[in-house]
Amino acid sequence: MVELLWPQSGVAQLVLNRPERGNAFSAALVTELTRAVDRAHAEPDTHTLILSAQGEDFSTGMDLSGLSQETDESLLERFVAIEDLLAKVWSSSCRTVSVVRGRAWGAAADLVLACDLRLGQASASFRFPGAQFGLVLGSRRLACRIGSDRARQIILQGSTVKAEQALGIGMLHRLVEGFEQADLPEIRVDRETQRQIMAATRAADDVTSESLAQDRRALVASAQRPGLKDRMLQYLAGVQAAKQKS
């Protein structure tokens, strides 16, 4: 489900490879992706992490196909695992790059926004539906990227942000037709200096142990509200009803 490739020295490419399910975030995929991030970080020469995907979509978000078999407790565990993954990427000492084709919705949108350099094809689109079932996930990170006023509007209104708009508001840095590692700007400092620069500049994104802990507490508090599964089932029913009308 997740391939870890080394296209060139110091560059780790993590490829979501579950296209038959829209690269949806199953519990197993999140575990594999977290382990791949850890393996890439464990190599001392790794200076760049690239996140990409096979298929038409980067990822449609959390896999809800088995929602009826979940419990509030198991859903909480899955969301905490996603938050921990996002924190690893958000605070990485490497340059992190996301390459988006098609949908990057829900937790996948949060993953893209956790990256330093965000590239998208014309088909890219973003949604943050978690608030519609009472979840607080990725909100502060989105606000850091595009400003708090705009982030609130997108989340509270359940907006779909398409590629051109995403470029205009800073969710994406550049629109691309395809992606080649050779297109990435060269890093012109040594690895230790990069680590120090990353640590110093992460402060501007409020990447501190306390802010990461605050993100986790906010997620847990929202997910622990009784009835999480029921809210998610209701949300999913609404999505399916809207599809039938369209």
Secondary structure, DSSP 8 states (H G I E B T S, - for coil): -EEEEEEETTEEEEEE--GGGTT-B-HHHHHHHHHHHHHHHHSTT--EEEEEESSS-SB-SB--TTGGG--HHHHHHHHHHHHHHHHHHHT-SSEEEEEE-SEEETHHHHHHHTSSEEEE-TT-EEE-GGGGGT---SHHHHHHHH-HHHHHHHHHHT--EEHHHHHHHTS-SEE-SS--GGGS----S-HHHHHHHHHHHHGGGT-SHHHHHHHHHHHHHHHTSTTHHHHHHHHHHHHHHHHHH-
